[in-house]
Amino acid sequence: MKNGLYKVKFSTPLGSGTGVVVAHDGEFRGGDDTIYYIGQYTEDGASIKASLNTGRHAAHGQSVFGIDAVSIELSGSTSDTSAKMSGTHSGVNFTATLNWICE
């Protein structure tokens, strides 16, 4: 994945949403209208692994996990301008797709 701003679509069985993430030299920073996300990622060829933490920054809205603060390990595939990842937190399956917007 090249460094830059990515749109992210994510979902669990409890809901779905969209947000933005900045990927820069192995770090993720982003959020949506309710939850922020921070974390790290590593790539090995076309594979990606990430560790993310979430938290609430707004009084309104719901987390797709049903709770605000989550730590989750993700893995998946990556290309120069996109990534598809999945993971599980407390039995809740999570998927995320990132698509590059700009530097």
N, C-alpha and C positions, 0 to 999 in steps of 0.2 A: 504494500500500500504506500502510495506517495503521501507526503505530508500535505495537509490541507483541511478544508471544511467539507464534511460529509453530511448528507441527510440520512437519517436513520428511521427505519420502520421496525417496530418491535411488537411482539404479542405473547400472551400467555392464554390459557383457557379462561382466565378471569377478565381479559380485555386486551385492547391493542392501542397503539399510539404512534406518534411521530415526534421527532426532535432533530437536533443538530449535534454533531460531535466534531471537535477538532482533533485530528490525529497528528502528532508531531514527535518524531524520534522516540517511538515506543510508549508514548503517553496519550491517553484519551482525556478530554475535558468536554463536557456538553450538558445538555439538558432539554427539557420541554417546558410547558407552561406551569408545571407543578413540581417536578423532580429534577435534581441535578445528578450527573454521573461523572465520576472520576475513576481513573484506573490506568493500568499498564497493559501493553501487549508485546508479544514477540512473534516473529515470523520465521518460518523455516520452509523456503521454497514457496509452494502454494498453500501452506498450512498456517493458521494463525491460532494463538492462544491468548486469552485476555483474562484479567482479573478486574472486576468492576465493583465499586461501592456506590450506593445511591443514598440520597437524603432529600427531604422536603425543603423547598424554598418559598412556597406560596400556601396560603390558607385554603384555597379551593382545590378541587380535583382529587383524583384517586390514582394510586399506584397500580400498575398492572399485576403486582404481586399481592395486593391487599394490605401491605404494610409499607412504610416509607423507607426505612433503613434496611438495605439488603447488601450482602457481599456475595458475589457469584463468580464462578469460574466458567469461562466460555471457550469453545473451540470450534474450528470450522475451516473454511477455505477463503483464500484471498487472491486478488489480482492487483494490477497496478492501480485501479480506480474503484474497487469494490471489495466487500467482504460479506460472507454469510456465516453467522455463528449461532450456536445453541448451547444451552446449559440448563441445569435444574437447581432450584432453590427450595428447600423444604417440600420436595415432591411436586413443585410447580414447574412445568416445562416452559422454557423461554427461548424465543428465536429473535434474531436481529439481522437486518440487512442494511448495509451501509453503501451508499453510492456517492462518489466524489462530486462536489459542486465547483470548488475553486481552491486556489492556494491561499 
